[in-house]
Amino acid sequence: MNTFIHEITLTPRTDCEGYNAQVNEGTIDILSLLYEFKIATGRQIARFLEQREESKYLYLKLRRMWRAGLVDSFRVYTGVSFGIPVYYVLTKTGLEALASAERYSVSEVEQYPKFEALISLSSFRHEAAIVELASLEAKNHSEQLALSFRGEFRSITRDVRSQRDVEIFTPDFTARYSFGSDHRMVYTEFERTPKAKAVMLATLKRYLHHLNFEERERTIVRFLFQTPVMEDRFWKMVLRDESKLHTRLHIMTSNASLIFAHQQFLEPIYLSMDLSKRVKLIPFL
């Protein structure tokens, strides 16, 4: 994507007044995905729902949902007028449909950000990268391996014992890997730009302090960095300032240069305790 992005504007509706779309389980599934990941293209939605990315039915359904006002759509113009994907976002009507279907509580729906706050030019790149990464990883779902995902809003872990209901950690998304009766929770932090050392260490310590021993045994804290340099700096910081931390918490890292197809998520692209070689996210997969 080019470095210059024009403003984001919603696609205007014409001749759609009074149009009603069937709100069935499939509709609610799509609305739930948009709730979780804030934005998504038709191609990304197809990946999550295990459908063919070129499915004409899905795009027809999205069009009908848009006409009914359940979703809004927009394009991000980067200076060229072709090959620009359509992104979908929830509307107030779509949120009300989720509440009626009891997928989310009324309070969750009421707290959902408005479009202007949700998608600003400063945050678009980050959100677009997250939904692309998660939806690409979702393509690894198979009969042997079940994958499910939660976006940022449902990944937030709060300290319910605190009178202030404090947020403990806020991963960008969570992937649940299930194989037979076993499972792993993979909390994913996508780092597109460098962060201060204190911020990174505080993030790690929150995971360590608020996951009990049994939870830590089945949890992977995964950092996906934009560049190899950022990944290298992360491990130098951890080994220099918190050398024992990564022995108590399953920390895995990789970078965007190693992820160009969905199969890579299951291949040896990760660094962990032994920095001399890259390993699989889950060794026996």
Order of alpha helices (4+ residues) and beta strands (2+ residues): beta-alpha-beta-alpha-alpha-beta-beta-alpha-alpha-alpha-alpha-beta-alpha-beta-beta-beta-beta-alpha-alpha-beta-alpha-alpha-beta
